[in-house]
């Protein structure tokens, strides 16, 4: 989605605590929609589940009404990269579905995404999802005070390189706080040691998007839905991350955790 604020803001621990409440709501949406993503479930049903969880957590959707976006979440199946509008489409065996959810708690945002297979999929599709998620965690591991965004983007891009995936460049991560999209931009590519320097108190959303084919994309006539230009599958994973003195802290988990405290099982 479009960046609508260009000021890099620093947050206090109290601000991060509110972002973590929004993040816990997002994590709950992820858990519920992941469980519901079965053959026969419609994208509108996933949207309704998400709206109910937002109400239960005393949060609002970051997406609903944002520049006119008409739904609570983004639901992006198969060749849809991002910004899919929930519809009556019913998931089928062999689909993949990306759920991107954002929540606002007392004015503070949390934003995260995941992609999951619906039933059995081909090994190459399973690998696409696993590698894209691994790229997210590799990027998060670089999100430390004094590192640069080139370090983050390079870690993401290098995870994709051995597999020949198309690394989406037209849509990228972003700063986050009182606005869903703040500066700085957080690309999924970069040169180590180059780019904006990260500092304690910042928060960024890192969100790799890898395609089985080309990195090129197109936007449908609805003005939102972004698809792969060649029609091949796309995966998308995202977390909101706080830059703290102790290291990167993931705010869009059920409980905020430092990345160094998470093992590979905890990251899955």
ChimeraX commands (.cxc) that place a marker at each C-alpha (Angstrom):
marker #1 position 0.00,0.00,0.00 radius 0.5
marker #1 position 1.04,3.58,-0.53 radius 0.5
marker #1 position 3.33,5.29,1.99 radius 0.5
marker #1 position 1.50,8.30,3.43 radius 0.5
marker #1 position 3.99,9.69,5.95 radius 0.5
marker #1 position 7.62,10.61,5.36 radius 0.5
marker #1 position 8.89,11.32,8.88 radius 0.5
marker #1 position 11.02,8.73,10.66 radius 0.5
marker #1 position 9.64,8.59,14.20 radius 0.5
marker #1 position 11.19,7.13,17.35 radius 0.5
marker #1 position 9.03,5.38,19.90 radius 0.5
marker #1 position 9.22,5.01,23.66 radius 0.5
marker #1 position 8.92,1.65,25.46 radius 0.5
marker #1 position 5.35,2.68,26.31 radius 0.5
marker #1 position 4.63,3.24,22.62 radius 0.5
marker #1 position 6.06,-0.17,21.77 radius 0.5
marker #1 position 3.84,-1.71,24.45 radius 0.5
marker #1 position 0.74,-0.34,22.70 radius 0.5
marker #1 position 2.04,-1.52,19.33 radius 0.5
marker #1 position 2.49,-4.96,20.89 radius 0.5
marker #1 position -1.19,-5.01,21.91 radius 0.5
marker #1 position -2.11,-4.25,18.30 radius 0.5
marker #1 position 0.41,-6.89,17.27 radius 0.5
marker #1 position -1.15,-9.51,19.53 radius 0.5
marker #1 position -4.48,-8.83,17.84 radius 0.5
marker #1 position -2.85,-9.36,14.45 radius 0.5
marker #1 position -1.32,-12.62,15.72 radius 0.5
marker #1 position -4.78,-13.76,16.81 radius 0.5
marker #1 position -6.15,-12.96,13.35 radius 0.5
marker #1 position -3.34,-14.97,11.82 radius 0.5
marker #1 position -4.00,-17.97,14.03 radius 0.5
marker #1 position -7.75,-17.95,13.33 radius 0.5
marker #1 position -7.52,-17.41,9.58 radius 0.5
marker #1 position -4.73,-19.98,9.22 radius 0.5
marker #1 position -6.98,-22.55,10.90 radius 0.5
marker #1 position -9.97,-21.53,8.76 radius 0.5
marker #1 position -8.08,-21.60,5.45 radius 0.5
marker #1 position -9.58,-24.90,4.30 radius 0.5
marker #1 position -11.20,-26.00,1.04 radius 0.5
marker #1 position -14.64,-24.41,0.78 radius 0.5
marker #1 position -13.91,-21.39,3.00 radius 0.5
marker #1 position -14.55,-18.09,1.24 radius 0.5
marker #1 position -12.30,-15.07,1.46 radius 0.5
marker #1 position -15.25,-13.10,2.82 radius 0.5
marker #1 position -15.52,-15.62,5.67 radius 0.5
marker #1 position -11.86,-15.01,6.52 radius 0.5
marker #1 position -12.55,-11.28,6.51 radius 0.5
marker #1 position -15.52,-11.72,8.87 radius 0.5
marker #1 position -13.43,-13.84,11.26 radius 0.5
marker #1 position -10.81,-11.09,11.31 radius 0.5
marker #1 position -13.37,-8.35,11.99 radius 0.5
marker #1 position -14.72,-10.28,14.99 radius 0.5
marker #1 position -11.23,-10.72,16.46 radius 0.5
marker #1 position -10.56,-7.01,16.09 radius 0.5
marker #1 position -13.71,-6.28,18.08 radius 0.5
marker #1 position -12.74,-8.78,20.77 radius 0.5
marker #1 position -9.34,-7.08,21.17 radius 0.5
marker #1 position -10.75,-3.54,21.22 radius 0.5
marker #1 position -8.82,-2.72,18.05 radius 0.5
marker #1 position -9.66,-1.32,14.63 radius 0.5
marker #1 position -8.51,-2.51,11.22 radius 0.5
marker #1 position -5.55,-0.62,9.78 radius 0.5
marker #1 position -6.82,-1.44,6.30 radius 0.5
marker #1 position -10.57,-0.83,6.28 radius 0.5
marker #1 position -11.14,2.55,4.62 radius 0.5
marker #1 position -7.41,3.18,4.06 radius 0.5
marker #1 position -7.36,5.19,0.81 radius 0.5
marker #1 position -10.75,3.57,0.20 radius 0.5
marker #1 position -9.74,-0.07,0.75 radius 0.5
marker #1 position -13.05,-1.90,1.27 radius 0.5
marker #1 position -12.17,-4.76,3.61 radius 0.5
marker #1 position -10.77,-5.65,7.04 radius 0.5
marker #1 position -7.82,-7.69,5.75 radius 0.5
marker #1 position -6.02,-8.31,2.49 radius 0.5
marker #1 position -6.63,-11.86,1.25 radius 0.5
marker #1 position -4.39,-12.74,-1.69 radius 0.5
marker #1 position -4.69,-16.22,-3.23 radius 0.5
marker #1 position -2.26,-17.92,-5.61 radius 0.5
marker #1 position -0.90,-15.42,-8.18 radius 0.5
marker #1 position -2.07,-12.40,-6.13 radius 0.5
marker #1 position 1.05,-10.85,-4.57 radius 0.5
marker #1 position -0.59,-8.32,-2.23 radius 0.5
marker #1 position -3.70,-6.20,-1.60 radius 0.5
marker #1 position -6.24,-8.83,-2.58 radius 0.5
marker #1 position -9.79,-7.75,-1.73 radius 0.5
marker #1 position -11.77,-10.48,0.07 radius 0.5
marker #1 position -14.47,-11.92,-2.19 radius 0.5
marker #1 position -16.85,-14.86,-2.46 radius 0.5
marker #1 position -14.02,-16.94,-3.90 radius 0.5
marker #1 position -13.89,-20.27,-2.05 radius 0.5
marker #1 position -10.49,-21.78,-1.33 radius 0.5
marker #1 position -9.67,-25.01,-3.14 radius 0.5
marker #1 position -7.32,-27.89,-2.45 radius 0.5
marker #1 position -3.88,-26.88,-3.73 radius 0.5
marker #1 position -4.38,-23.12,-3.39 radius 0.5
marker #1 position -2.12,-20.88,-1.38 radius 0.5
marker #1 position -3.50,-17.85,0.44 radius 0.5
marker #1 position -1.74,-14.82,1.89 radius 0.5
marker #1 position -3.43,-13.00,4.76 radius 0.5
marker #1 position -2.17,-9.49,5.53 radius 0.5
marker #1 position -3.70,-8.01,8.68 radius 0.5
marker #1 position -3.25,-4.70,10.46 radius 0.5
marker #1 position -4.68,-3.54,13.79 radius 0.5
marker #1 position -4.81,-0.20,15.59 radius 0.5
marker #1 position -4.78,0.05,19.38 radius 0.5
marker #1 position -5.06,3.52,20.92 radius 0.5
marker #1 position -3.66,5.00,17.72 radius 0.5
marker #1 position -0.73,2.57,17.35 radius 0.5
marker #1 position -0.43,0.05,14.51 radius 0.5
marker #1 position 0.68,-3.56,14.13 radius 0.5
marker #1 position 1.00,-5.10,10.67 radius 0.5
marker #1 position 1.93,-8.66,9.63 radius 0.5
marker #1 position 1.29,-11.22,6.91 radius 0.5
marker #1 position 1.68,-14.93,6.24 radius 0.5
marker #1 position 1.05,-17.35,3.39 radius 0.5
marker #1 position -0.30,-20.85,3.91 radius 0.5
marker #1 position -1.05,-23.82,1.68 radius 0.5
marker #1 position -4.62,-25.09,1.46 radius 0.5
marker #1 position -4.34,-28.87,1.64 radius 0.5
marker #1 position -1.61,-30.57,-0.36 radius 0.5
marker #1 position 0.58,-28.56,-2.73 radius 0.5
marker #1 position 3.55,-29.39,-4.94 radius 0.5
marker #1 position 7.00,-29.56,-3.28 radius 0.5
marker #1 position 8.14,-26.46,-5.16 radius 0.5
marker #1 position 5.24,-24.52,-3.63 radius 0.5
marker #1 position 6.05,-25.72,-0.13 radius 0.5
marker #1 position 9.62,-24.62,-0.71 radius 0.5
marker #1 position 8.50,-21.18,-1.91 radius 0.5
marker #1 position 6.59,-20.62,1.33 radius 0.5
marker #1 position 9.42,-21.92,3.52 radius 0.5
marker #1 position 12.08,-19.83,1.81 radius 0.5
marker #1 position 10.01,-16.65,1.85 radius 0.5
marker #1 position 9.37,-17.04,5.58 radius 0.5
marker #1 position 13.06,-17.79,6.18 radius 0.5
marker #1 position 13.91,-14.59,4.29 radius 0.5
marker #1 position 11.68,-12.63,6.66 radius 0.5
marker #1 position 13.54,-13.95,9.71 radius 0.5
marker #1 position 16.91,-13.39,8.07 radius 0.5
marker #1 position 15.91,-9.78,7.45 radius 0.5
marker #1 position 14.63,-9.36,11.00 radius 0.5
marker #1 position 17.96,-10.62,12.38 radius 0.5
marker #1 position 19.67,-7.65,10.71 radius 0.5
marker #1 position 17.26,-5.04,12.15 radius 0.5
marker #1 position 19.59,-3.80,14.90 radius 0.5
marker #1 position 20.80,-0.44,16.14 radius 0.5
marker #1 position 23.60,0.77,13.86 radius 0.5
marker #1 position 22.83,-1.58,10.99 radius 0.5
marker #1 position 21.53,-0.22,7.71 radius 0.5
marker #1 position 18.51,-1.03,5.61 radius 0.5
marker #1 position 20.87,-2.38,2.98 radius 0.5
marker #1 position 21.81,-5.09,5.48 radius 0.5
marker #1 position 18.15,-6.01,5.95 radius 0.5
marker #1 position 17.33,-6.02,2.23 radius 0.5
marker #1 position 20.49,-7.92,1.32 radius 0.5
marker #1 position 19.66,-10.67,3.83 radius 0.5
marker #1 position 16.18,-11.02,2.31 radius 0.5
marker #1 position 17.36,-10.98,-1.30 radius 0.5
marker #1 position 20.21,-13.43,-0.74 radius 0.5
marker #1 position 17.77,-15.93,0.75 radius 0.5
marker #1 position 15.85,-15.98,-2.55 radius 0.5
marker #1 position 18.86,-15.99,-4.88 radius 0.5
marker #1 position 19.79,-19.72,-4.77 radius 0.5
marker #1 position 16.22,-20.63,-5.69 radius 0.5
marker #1 position 15.84,-18.24,-8.62 radius 0.5
marker #1 position 12.70,-16.62,-7.23 radius 0.5
marker #1 position 11.47,-13.28,-8.47 radius 0.5
marker #1 position 12.01,-10.79,-5.62 radius 0.5
marker #1 position 9.20,-8.22,-5.84 radius 0.5
marker #1 position 10.64,-4.69,-5.98 radius 0.5
marker #1 position 7.53,-2.62,-6.68 radius 0.5
marker #1 position 6.10,-3.31,-3.20 radius 0.5
marker #1 position 8.23,-3.07,-0.09 radius 0.5
marker #1 position 8.25,-2.81,3.70 radius 0.5
marker #1 position 7.94,0.40,5.66 radius 0.5
marker #1 position 8.25,2.22,8.91 radius 0.5
marker #1 position 5.28,1.91,11.24 radius 0.5
marker #1 position 3.89,3.55,14.38 radius 0.5
marker #1 position 1.04,6.02,14.66 radius 0.5
marker #1 position 0.72,5.63,10.88 radius 0.5
marker #1 position 0.57,2.24,9.22 radius 0.5
marker #1 position 3.04,3.44,6.61 radius 0.5
marker #1 position 5.81,5.72,7.78 radius 0.5
marker #1 position 9.34,6.37,6.59 radius 0.5
marker #1 position 11.72,4.74,5.96 radius 0.5
marker #1 position 10.96,2.49,3.02 radius 0.5
marker #1 position 12.26,-1.03,3.66 radius 0.5
marker #1 position 13.17,-2.75,0.35 radius 0.5
marker #1 position 13.65,-6.51,-0.01 radius 0.5
marker #1 position 17.00,-5.95,-1.71 radius 0.5
marker #1 position 20.06,-3.89,-0.88 radius 0.5
marker #1 position 23.80,-3.55,-0.46 radius 0.5
marker #1 position 25.31,-4.39,2.94 radius 0.5
marker #1 position 26.46,-1.30,4.82 radius 0.5
marker #1 position 24.43,1.03,2.64 radius 0.5
marker #1 position 21.14,2.84,3.12 radius 0.5
marker #1 position 19.30,4.34,6.05 radius 0.5
marker #1 position 20.86,3.66,9.46 radius 0.5
marker #1 position 18.59,2.00,12.01 radius 0.5
marker #1 position 18.46,3.37,15.55 radius 0.5
marker #1 position 16.94,2.28,18.83 radius 0.5
marker #1 position 13.32,3.40,19.09 radius 0.5
marker #1 position 12.43,2.89,15.44 radius 0.5
marker #1 position 9.90,0.34,14.21 radius 0.5
marker #1 position 9.77,-1.19,10.75 radius 0.5
marker #1 position 7.62,-3.72,8.93 radius 0.5
marker #1 position 9.75,-6.18,6.94 radius 0.5
marker #1 position 7.79,-8.04,4.26 radius 0.5
marker #1 position 9.47,-10.18,1.60 radius 0.5
marker #1 position 7.37,-11.13,-1.42 radius 0.5
marker #1 position 8.84,-13.89,-3.61 radius 0.5
marker #1 position 7.39,-15.20,-6.88 radius 0.5
marker #1 position 7.91,-18.60,-8.51 radius 0.5
marker #1 position 8.47,-16.76,-11.77 radius 0.5
marker #1 position 9.33,-13.21,-12.74 radius 0.5
marker #1 position 9.35,-10.38,-10.22 radius 0.5
marker #1 position 7.13,-8.29,-12.49 radius 0.5
marker #1 position 3.59,-7.43,-11.40 radius 0.5
marker #1 position 0.36,-5.89,-12.64 radius 0.5
marker #1 position -2.57,-4.19,-10.90 radius 0.5
marker #1 position -6.13,-5.27,-11.67 radius 0.5
marker #1 position -8.88,-2.85,-12.62 radius 0.5
marker #1 position -10.05,-2.60,-8.98 radius 0.5
marker #1 position -6.96,-0.46,-8.35 radius 0.5
marker #1 position -5.74,-2.69,-5.50 radius 0.5
marker #1 position -5.15,-6.31,-6.41 radius 0.5
marker #1 position -1.52,-6.90,-7.43 radius 0.5
marker #1 position -0.84,-10.08,-9.42 radius 0.5
marker #1 position 2.26,-11.69,-10.87 radius 0.5
marker #1 position 2.61,-10.69,-14.49 radius 0.5
marker #1 position 3.25,-14.28,-15.59 radius 0.5
marker #1 position 0.44,-15.79,-13.49 radius 0.5
marker #1 position 2.78,-17.84,-11.29 radius 0.5
marker #1 position 2.39,-18.18,-7.54 radius 0.5
marker #1 position 3.58,-15.62,-5.00 radius 0.5
marker #1 position 4.30,-15.82,-1.25 radius 0.5
marker #1 position 4.30,-12.97,1.28 radius 0.5
marker #1 position 5.42,-12.88,4.93 radius 0.5
marker #1 position 5.67,-9.86,7.25 radius 0.5
marker #1 position 6.26,-8.83,10.86 radius 0.5
marker #1 position 6.39,-5.53,12.70 radius 0.5
marker #1 position 9.78,-5.18,14.40 radius 0.5
marker #1 position 10.96,-2.78,17.11 radius 0.5
marker #1 position 14.62,-1.74,17.21 radius 0.5
marker #1 position 15.56,-2.05,20.89 radius 0.5
marker #1 position 18.87,-1.91,22.83 radius 0.5
marker #1 position 18.61,-5.69,23.26 radius 0.5
marker #1 position 18.06,-6.33,19.56 radius 0.5
marker #1 position 15.13,-6.71,17.17 radius 0.5
marker #1 position 11.85,-7.40,18.97 radius 0.5
marker #1 position 8.94,-8.87,17.00 radius 0.5
marker #1 position 5.74,-7.08,18.02 radius 0.5
marker #1 position 3.26,-9.08,15.93 radius 0.5
marker #1 position 3.42,-12.30,17.92 radius 0.5
marker #1 position 1.02,-13.37,20.66 radius 0.5
marker #1 position 3.66,-11.91,23.00 radius 0.5
marker #1 position 6.48,-9.60,21.86 radius 0.5
marker #1 position 9.76,-11.49,21.68 radius 0.5
marker #1 position 13.38,-10.67,20.86 radius 0.5
marker #1 position 14.40,-12.51,17.73 radius 0.5
marker #1 position 17.46,-13.90,19.53 radius 0.5
marker #1 position 15.12,-15.64,21.99 radius 0.5
marker #1 position 13.20,-17.47,19.26 radius 0.5
marker #1 position 14.29,-20.84,17.95 radius 0.5
marker #1 position 13.38,-22.09,14.49 radius 0.5
marker #1 position 10.22,-23.77,15.82 radius 0.5
marker #1 position 9.09,-20.54,17.51 radius 0.5
marker #1 position 9.51,-18.66,14.26 radius 0.5
marker #1 position 7.37,-21.02,12.21 radius 0.5
marker link #1:1,2 radius 0.2
marker link #1:2,3 radius 0.2
marker link #1:3,4 radius 0.2
marker link #1:4,5 radius 0.2
marker link #1:5,6 radius 0.2
marker link #1:6,7 radius 0.2
marker link #1:7,8 radius 0.2
marker link #1:8,9 radius 0.2
marker link #1:9,10 radius 0.2
marker link #1:10,11 radius 0.2
marker link #1:11,12 radius 0.2
marker link #1:12,13 radius 0.2
marker link #1:13,14 radius 0.2
marker link #1:14,15 radius 0.2
marker link #1:15,16 radius 0.2
marker link #1:16,17 radius 0.2
marker link #1:17,18 radius 0.2
marker link #1:18,19 radius 0.2
marker link #1:19,20 radius 0.2
marker link #1:20,21 radius 0.2
marker link #1:21,22 radius 0.2
marker link #1:22,23 radius 0.2
marker link #1:23,24 radius 0.2
marker link #1:24,25 radius 0.2
marker link #1:25,26 radius 0.2
marker link #1:26,27 radius 0.2
marker link #1:27,28 radius 0.2
marker link #1:28,29 radius 0.2
marker link #1:29,30 radius 0.2
marker link #1:30,31 radius 0.2
marker link #1:31,32 radius 0.2
marker link #1:32,33 radius 0.2
marker link #1:33,34 radius 0.2
marker link #1:34,35 radius 0.2
marker link #1:35,36 radius 0.2
marker link #1:36,37 radius 0.2
marker link #1:37,38 radius 0.2
marker link #1:38,39 radius 0.2
marker link #1:39,40 radius 0.2
marker link #1:40,41 radius 0.2
marker link #1:41,42 radius 0.2
marker link #1:42,43 radius 0.2
marker link #1:43,44 radius 0.2
marker link #1:44,45 radius 0.2
marker link #1:45,46 radius 0.2
marker link #1:46,47 radius 0.2
marker link #1:47,48 radius 0.2
marker link #1:48,49 radius 0.2
marker link #1:49,50 radius 0.2
marker link #1:50,51 radius 0.2
marker link #1:51,52 radius 0.2
marker link #1:52,53 radius 0.2
marker link #1:53,54 radius 0.2
marker link #1:54,55 radius 0.2
marker link #1:55,56 radius 0.2
marker link #1:56,57 radius 0.2
marker link #1:57,58 radius 0.2
marker link #1:58,59 radius 0.2
marker link #1:59,60 radius 0.2
marker link #1:60,61 radius 0.2
marker link #1:61,62 radius 0.2
marker link #1:62,63 radius 0.2
marker link #1:63,64 radius 0.2
marker link #1:64,65 radius 0.2
marker link #1:65,66 radius 0.2
marker link #1:66,67 radius 0.2
marker link #1:67,68 radius 0.2
marker link #1:68,69 radius 0.2
marker link #1:69,70 radius 0.2
marker link #1:70,71 radius 0.2
marker link #1:71,72 radius 0.2
marker link #1:72,73 radius 0.2
marker link #1:73,74 radius 0.2
marker link #1:74,75 radius 0.2
marker link #1:75,76 radius 0.2
marker link #1:76,77 radius 0.2
marker link #1:77,78 radius 0.2
marker link #1:78,79 radius 0.2
marker link #1:79,80 radius 0.2
marker link #1:80,81 radius 0.2
marker link #1:81,82 radius 0.2
marker link #1:82,83 radius 0.2
marker link #1:83,84 radius 0.2
marker link #1:84,85 radius 0.2
marker link #1:85,86 radius 0.2
marker link #1:86,87 radius 0.2
marker link #1:87,88 radius 0.2
marker link #1:88,89 radius 0.2
marker link #1:89,90 radius 0.2
marker link #1:90,91 radius 0.2
marker link #1:91,92 radius 0.2
marker link #1:92,93 radius 0.2
marker link #1:93,94 radius 0.2
marker link #1:94,95 radius 0.2
marker link #1:95,96 radius 0.2
marker link #1:96,97 radius 0.2
marker link #1:97,98 radius 0.2
marker link #1:98,99 radius 0.2
marker link #1:99,100 radius 0.2
marker link #1:100,101 radius 0.2
marker link #1:101,102 radius 0.2
marker link #1:102,103 radius 0.2
marker link #1:103,104 radius 0.2
marker link #1:104,105 radius 0.2
marker link #1:105,106 radius 0.2
marker link #1:106,107 radius 0.2
marker link #1:107,108 radius 0.2
marker link #1:108,109 radius 0.2
marker link #1:109,110 radius 0.2
marker link #1:110,111 radius 0.2
marker link #1:111,112 radius 0.2
marker link #1:112,113 radius 0.2
marker link #1:113,114 radius 0.2
marker link #1:114,115 radius 0.2
marker link #1:115,116 radius 0.2
marker link #1:116,117 radius 0.2
marker link #1:117,118 radius 0.2
marker link #1:118,119 radius 0.2
marker link #1:119,120 radius 0.2
marker link #1:120,121 radius 0.2
marker link #1:121,122 radius 0.2
marker link #1:122,123 radius 0.2
marker link #1:123,124 radius 0.2
marker link #1:124,125 radius 0.2
marker link #1:125,126 radius 0.2
marker link #1:126,127 radius 0.2
marker link #1:127,128 radius 0.2
marker link #1:128,129 radius 0.2
marker link #1:129,130 radius 0.2
marker link #1:130,131 radius 0.2
marker link #1:131,132 radius 0.2
marker link #1:132,133 radius 0.2
marker link #1:133,134 radius 0.2
marker link #1:134,135 radius 0.2
marker link #1:135,136 radius 0.2
marker link #1:136,137 radius 0.2
marker link #1:137,138 radius 0.2
marker link #1:138,139 radius 0.2
marker link #1:139,140 radius 0.2
marker link #1:140,141 radius 0.2
marker link #1:141,142 radius 0.2
marker link #1:142,143 radius 0.2
marker link #1:143,144 radius 0.2
marker link #1:144,145 radius 0.2
marker link #1:145,146 radius 0.2
marker link #1:146,147 radius 0.2
marker link #1:147,148 radius 0.2
marker link #1:148,149 radius 0.2
marker link #1:149,150 radius 0.2
marker link #1:150,151 radius 0.2
marker link #1:151,152 radius 0.2
marker link #1:152,153 radius 0.2
marker link #1:153,154 radius 0.2
marker link #1:154,155 radius 0.2
marker link #1:155,156 radius 0.2
marker link #1:156,157 radius 0.2
marker link #1:157,158 radius 0.2
marker link #1:158,159 radius 0.2
marker link #1:159,160 radius 0.2
marker link #1:160,161 radius 0.2
marker link #1:161,162 radius 0.2
marker link #1:162,163 radius 0.2
marker link #1:163,164 radius 0.2
marker link #1:164,165 radius 0.2
marker link #1:165,166 radius 0.2
marker link #1:166,167 radius 0.2
marker link #1:167,168 radius 0.2
marker link #1:168,169 radius 0.2
marker link #1:169,170 radius 0.2
marker link #1:170,171 radius 0.2
marker link #1:171,172 radius 0.2
marker link #1:172,173 radius 0.2
marker link #1:173,174 radius 0.2
marker link #1:174,175 radius 0.2
marker link #1:175,176 radius 0.2
marker link #1:176,177 radius 0.2
marker link #1:177,178 radius 0.2
marker link #1:178,179 radius 0.2
marker link #1:179,180 radius 0.2
marker link #1:180,181 radius 0.2
marker link #1:181,182 radius 0.2
marker link #1:182,183 radius 0.2
marker link #1:183,184 radius 0.2
marker link #1:184,185 radius 0.2
marker link #1:185,186 radius 0.2
marker link #1:186,187 radius 0.2
marker link #1:187,188 radius 0.2
marker link #1:188,189 radius 0.2
marker link #1:189,190 radius 0.2
marker link #1:190,191 radius 0.2
marker link #1:191,192 radius 0.2
marker link #1:192,193 radius 0.2
marker link #1:193,194 radius 0.2
marker link #1:194,195 radius 0.2
marker link #1:195,196 radius 0.2
marker link #1:196,197 radius 0.2
marker link #1:197,198 radius 0.2
marker link #1:198,199 radius 0.2
marker link #1:199,200 radius 0.2
marker link #1:200,201 radius 0.2
marker link #1:201,202 radius 0.2
marker link #1:202,203 radius 0.2
marker link #1:203,204 radius 0.2
marker link #1:204,205 radius 0.2
marker link #1:205,206 radius 0.2
marker link #1:206,207 radius 0.2
marker link #1:207,208 radius 0.2
marker link #1:208,209 radius 0.2
marker link #1:209,210 radius 0.2
marker link #1:210,211 radius 0.2
marker link #1:211,212 radius 0.2
marker link #1:212,213 radius 0.2
marker link #1:213,214 radius 0.2
marker link #1:214,215 radius 0.2
marker link #1:215,216 radius 0.2
marker link #1:216,217 radius 0.2
marker link #1:217,218 radius 0.2
marker link #1:218,219 radius 0.2
marker link #1:219,220 radius 0.2
marker link #1:220,221 radius 0.2
marker link #1:221,222 radius 0.2
marker link #1:222,223 radius 0.2
marker link #1:223,224 radius 0.2
marker link #1:224,225 radius 0.2
marker link #1:225,226 radius 0.2
marker link #1:226,227 radius 0.2
marker link #1:227,228 radius 0.2
marker link #1:228,229 radius 0.2
marker link #1:229,230 radius 0.2
marker link #1:230,231 radius 0.2
marker link #1:231,232 radius 0.2
marker link #1:232,233 radius 0.2
marker link #1:233,234 radius 0.2
marker link #1:234,235 radius 0.2
marker link #1:235,236 radius 0.2
marker link #1:236,237 radius 0.2
marker link #1:237,238 radius 0.2
marker link #1:238,239 radius 0.2
marker link #1:239,240 radius 0.2
marker link #1:240,241 radius 0.2
marker link #1:241,242 radius 0.2
marker link #1:242,243 radius 0.2
marker link #1:243,244 radius 0.2
marker link #1:244,245 radius 0.2
marker link #1:245,246 radius 0.2
marker link #1:246,247 radius 0.2
marker link #1:247,248 radius 0.2
marker link #1:248,249 radius 0.2
marker link #1:249,250 radius 0.2
marker link #1:250,251 radius 0.2
marker link #1:251,252 radius 0.2
marker link #1:252,253 radius 0.2
marker link #1:253,254 radius 0.2
marker link #1:254,255 radius 0.2
marker link #1:255,256 radius 0.2
marker link #1:256,257 radius 0.2
marker link #1:257,258 radius 0.2
marker link #1:258,259 radius 0.2
marker link #1:259,260 radius 0.2
marker link #1:260,261 radius 0.2
marker link #1:261,262 radius 0.2
marker link #1:262,263 radius 0.2
marker link #1:263,264 radius 0.2
marker link #1:264,265 radius 0.2
marker link #1:265,266 radius 0.2
marker link #1:266,267 radius 0.2
marker link #1:267,268 radius 0.2
view
